[in-house]
Amino acid sequence: MKILIVAVNAGGGHTAAMYSLLLSLQRFAPDVSVEYFISPHRLLEHMHRLVSTKGAALYNAFYTATAHSTALRQAYFGAAYPSIRSFRSELEPLLGEYDAVISTHFMQTYALLKAKHSRGLPTKIIAYVPDFDHSCIHVPRYAGLCVDAVIAQGPLLLSRLAQVYDFMPERMQRGGFLPRAPFTDVRALSTAQARQRVAAWDLPLVSHLRTDAFTVVVTGGSYWTMGLYGVLKRLASYPTVGGTAVFTRPANQILLVCGRNTRAYHAYSHLRHTTGLNVVPLPFLQAEQLAAVFRSADATVLGSVAPATLYELLAAQAGPLLVHRINPGPERDNLAFLLQHHLAHYLPNPQELLEVLLTLSASPQVLAHWQQAFWQAAERERLAAHERARQNAELIVRVAAQQGARPSQWLSAECVTPSGHVRHNVS
């Protein structure tokens, strides 16, 4: 059995979802041959940034409308024809080589359906929806052809599919998530050990990190970190203790994940040098490095909300999540999930965010209380996502093999007990 997972750079969540599916199949269906393909297409990423920053209200209105209007969804696909044509030219030559193809972006899903219809291939198409929103745009149809199965983070979307498309329950499943190994491995480190590891890197400014300082990690998508610039700049000037701003003192520090956003990296470097704010901007990091940064956090400030980042933070046992801003579109539902499961605090008011950071930095007792509450909720969701990932692998294999609900020869003997611990069945 051969399975292909496809993704596109339209935000890091789509590729992270691809890696999660890859890990799930490798762990729970090790006899299946799994490959992945990341499209070099970059236009979607640029379009997403443009509409999120220049037309947020319009994007929200349009996104909400497409959730309920088939005509609008078709119009959208028509307007996106150049991108879909590009995806189809990449994927159509590959389609016949696999029993199933899993797509993590709806435009690639649409292109796959067009290719499958054109060539009359039996390859199964599975749509994976990496966000918690409920728009049916994620599960397109073409010429009466629909996907063979849907894996979606949001249960509301699955309910809508059952109503709108008459999807059978055995063809749908809540999405799980398996983070890459580095994010789980750092759980063995204390926060001080993680900071010590970061401080040893050959990168500018990291040698200034203190292992015993209250540490804020700012992350949530490298492009969106500039959305916090005004808030963090205010930390450089107040409140003062003995004439010194709290976050210019060595006892408090900020690690800021800039990724490939060179504008943000230079802006925060300049802020450090001109104001004395104890901020350390970080360039693009490998997974092992990013995991250590996440583990370093006493508190984590998010500049956007994506499930992939969430589950990597949960795996790394990062500090409590403070969401300051979200992007238009699906992130409203992502935030709602976090709040419903007590996984984050939403602090869109800059003054309120600053006061929370100052309180946590000043009171070890309050910080410990916030951390314990967050870690308990985080562990529940982490284990639940692990179990759903196992179920996802089972569904994928069953659909690819055109089997019913009975166990498949392709599935691993590894299973998960109700407590979430891995058990190996030994004959």
Steps between C-alpha positions, in 0.01 A plus 500: 500500500631845402375826645599856407451806723503838325537848647570856393668794672188697590603542862706253700193314627445316172852354488493424874174310444671308221784397732250399767317272254833357387598420859158350575521259207862412572417421862161333471520349148874434453455258210339769282727688262449874569645789304437873504509786254524872584399725214750775414201728429539818713213721385253375762730597785540852364124533437421386854735759648357773279134441582574444870676834534335724241144371484425313822135608528426416137679166531298411811173587326588304187628200697179488704292521184686216326426279799132505403485572126583240236485768229760713679728202544481424129569865420803486727638195321441674171697805614777273627524313167871584435606352835278194458636443149853517642416247772336269249805505272716399798274231639333334199816312389532357852140404562497158334799376702318496834206325664407819685604864503442721806477873444551759777376800297162529330639641174722196461199284586302666220789452256521132595128451437531660156795276416323189628187581299698573184702178511236274650738372767397290800739681736329602822508871593494588871455861616680603816383828659769634738286774660200483734265700276185363338503638144409244236749667265756260645313204348437591134315309231571486128265370231306304761820347636570537871788394723499146634556600864546808718724549803429835666611660825159660552203276591254764376626460143443126518145559619436740210640252249262234626211743445606666173683221317343195670846383603488168682655492849755237398642744243565781752719543805630764738861584423777405740853629517839341555772764538849434372730321745704806611189662651436194714865435585547840669250405769793325669665840551423753770434857386845596628666220303310603187618860539853379555478308173371809315772719650770268361395545136719691259242775449509872575385608848404155636807496726328774702225260610479418869380159610327639811319796338125521446476415130229599253501328161322683218400281206203408281624546145807701409313741273265606781760584766507865391139521618639500855766763445300788648405297808852378571646846444288625790669246729823693449367805682271387780436422772821589677661359810756735642499694175557192281233348278425141607571341162831678458629323812688167471235321709254516207562407137311452174584244231337600173469253211547701178569213260570626150339836573816711473302821544381386842845371596668834425217701660521313830882505496481877460244521781737314731793726422307829520277438803678234703200266478625153585373340178691239298372467142565162343545426128373187322539197726505127436240288681750396770578866571139618493405224744765618748371857471144384570617303805680813628174690546352597834225664295426492127354790302337411167472738205265262319321172575566184298440141617846385387677755722259419781580129501875562474477732802298241692754231416793717611325586829528872436368766736135616512372636169403868473334585167526867409381499138348267243483507122168519315334186367543167677694634798179614668399136532853401602485751784154379603638146533787619720268695728245219521768254612672745738818495292553878471410845626386753241646844570441726197526811719870598508476644852344179632770286336775713652344483845476121483866469395608731781291309755641165391856635510455648847317214673642144491182381675268639233728367225502151654118503524463601134755242389341210685153581368632526145712184515205293624276617216787468251576141596135397457491644150845366406400143586162537328671625183741205514210255512322677214821475296490123544138495385591719201762249386242223526248695292756586231607138462141380491402749230811436293441125514124535432429293807218513748533554870689175567869521604750531215820301446677833442442630851764477772451286807578812705196640671418756765344420832225722640759670723689610191809284553641304208474123526667251266315175443752217506405160367 
